[in-house]
């Protein structure tokens, strides 16, 4: 060193200081001048230099952001945080605009919501990815299907049932009665055949029931909350009511269920035959899970007859959930409908499902009218009750039947089916007794305005089926006469159903909610259960005193409505056929009420679940894009599978379509998984990697529509200066960058192939590798690694305890193993006190011998 | 492009010398024609504050496109916090159809340098950068030669004219897309960072190059300053219109008899300008005024005077000062779509509505051109345009919907015909953005 050079500070230190000063959010002293601003009508205190967004976040006002990274100054790419500032023509973005004294700000005007919605729609129009797997999206209750199938594969059936119960409390019941719409959309179909999703959860649920019989309590999906002191009355113990009661009980409320019948279950008990759903072994056993949670039951109590809604509220119930279902069978409106021998299908099933013979049914000729599940149950039960001849008549084609999946089983059991025929009249004798029924053939007419071809009668094709009994199963509506007394404010909708909101389930009367079939009209069990659960969330929000109107606007209780775009078909999978449930021989089952399907063995259940392709987005639950997409109602509700094996996006709801990018997944890096198709180009990873970490692995590449935040030349992260810190994955608002799921817990080094190059020793950012005592210390003789670890770690991270903790734990472990750690090798992010605690801390060469020798051959990757 | 003669009696503020001086004449000849006298005068006898006041009184507005009052900008920089300040002269000339910046730098680099020196002196900037588009031929070379000569003479450098005034000037040639002309993008590019805009405010006047107060001014604006110093603010304010005094360089191209550049006072009607360029070659259908982010005006609006307010109201822009004459054989639907596609491709890709929204606009335009459109597409274009504009990060994004919007405003029939499935009127020629 010469004297002529001016004394200068260490330039690297300067660089670090500079970076700190220019890129880290300014640490403003708390004494900066404070002033008032008005945001959404609230007068709030702001400090000089704070952005509008910071003021909002401090005060719990949520402004959506995608590209905003709290550690860094506002970036301004996503345009989601636009707010309205009084007196300004176009809305500024709140992450970059500083609050000024006297500012009046609105964060949720219709115009702002429109701008945000357009932004999201634009993102989705180039988002070649999906959130939920198709099966889960299709499920009315959005069960985590890949999740429970994975647990099944591992043989962990109790956990599988627990996952299931997060969305539906009754895996065994649904395992028997669900029409399994999920299976129609299973992507395994692109390989060979859809997975038996329903049979798989049936198996898992049954294992729980078995364990319950042995004394175990049913698993509860969530931590039961402490008692809230609020009381909820649920009217109706069918699928909707019980699912509501179940989740309300978990939320800590005191729930009482009112049931008009002597036993709980509603349609599950009185509408679905024993051979499909065993009452004691399955229904009652599974309902036990709800009683275990403290749900109380009052039977033989009918709404409108034994009590009114007002009565319940006067008794001190804080909320009342009406889930009484649909029990009024629709009328055909044809001559002779009142004849002796025309029977309401539900009335019939009510007796028959209990396993009791319906009076005079044996030996008669029966015509069943309808195409839903009730019509199947009527037909198949009639067969079992010894009817001489059973004929099902449906006015549309078989493929249009809601219960199409069951038709072949019905036919096997000996019933007949006639499609595309509509009832004209009931033929009666002089005593007004049924002797037959006249039908007319239907044909598809010309397409109407909506493009649908409606069936129309073909004149001259009338025909008569001779019969003794007619069972009507043509759908049901709710019974609403109770609304006229002690239920002011509760009204019927135009469709003659209970009027209640689809998100908050509120009726016109505060504290009274409506859910299930009574609100939607007769639907499947799974749809009712989903309704019940969502209603429970709304009631819970109401009981917590939240503003339901705000919840409705922001759709915070809405179910995930994820986006689907083209999904790359699977082709590389080994074909592995579906394992089907076997049924009892037809001759045996047609005379028996015993459940006719033979369950899986454990091996079969595990193997079938193992066929799942696990096509789920790993970021689900963490994705900001998805959350905002739901709030702004921009995501698509439909998946339209193409027959060529690919699926295409539904254009019904996103206003914008056009070409979209298809990028390749990059899993070459050991810790970070890159899925550029899910990238929204917000730039957060690039900014964090460059400004906070210093490695600068990512940047905006290319221009225009083709811009993508990626590595130079889209190279593997392994080729960039990546230090595997994981900050990019941490900041990513979507699933474009994710911590890679690790299966390995430990690496083994193959000593026969190691050439002692020492590169691994150099590269390991956590100093997990070390050369043994017999060899030269590789990294001491080499140049410093390319990454400026010192600079990276000099950045203040005291607030981020995890990093410090990780370092401390590593140090403790190393010392416990007798390893000698010189301070120079510590990542200096450790508080200096910790680093210098080592007596040998300042030694230049602190690599002493390790006990046991052989160091360097094993390294724990954890 | 050819320099067209203006009407007699028009003031010649920007190119007064250029008409008589050979481009390579050298500094002596330029000085003989009046160059650098204002600078010497200012250094000797005008305080920076008085200079700013004079520019304020003159009413000079920035010629970069938006027409922000120059004096106000200077004042903001001068009042910004102490310490290092910068001046950036924007001679990038982003609009491929406008050639004013390049012509000015080629013909009279001393005028630009002198204006730059005056502005830097007024706002207290000691470092100035002139940005020239890479590959713009002799502009950079002549500018560099003029700069070297001025430094040699002591007009610029470490001790200007023997005083303690310090002004170091560098010429930077930048390559980049259309968006590079935006001021924050330009600053990022000068910092060797990725050319993407930043949210304003903060404006460069408070937080510009390297985070310091920076005066960013178009070279054409700067070139007017020596004239103001020499002839007085009041004389300048008397030219042009009261709202926008002075002259502007206009690039006239398209279906014209004699395309070229003309210096015209603000307030000149479009009809006069077309006459100077030889008039329309065929039946004039429309004018694209203001460059790719400008707007279409119908032939009926030829009596519209050139002004910031009047043009914006009519749906166009002063913008880059480019005026493209569109003949009757050209489809406005196609041309508007072409411009939208161009802007989409030139987008830096930072802002989401810009990156995807402009592409979707271009695709909707394509749909109209090919007949593959839905009846609701026109409404969708309007709605998307409004959202893109309101959520815009920079000027490119905010102006990008203009061609389609102004097209739909004045040529509704053509769009309706396209929307109804009949393709747009036959398009024999597809004039590019640059003539």
Interface residues (C-beta under 8 A of the other chain):
Chain A: X22 X66 X74 X76 X77 X78 X79 X82 X90 X91 X92 X93 X96 X97 X111 X114 X115 X118 X119 X122 X123 X125 X126 X655 X656 X658 X659 X680 X681 X682 X683 X699 X700 X702 X703 X704 X705 X706 X707
Chain B: X177 X194 X196 X198 X199 X201 X211 X344 X345 X346 X347 X348 X349 X350 X351 X352 X353 X355 X356 X357 X358 X359 X360 X363 X380 X383 X384 X387 X388 X389 X390 X391 X392 X393
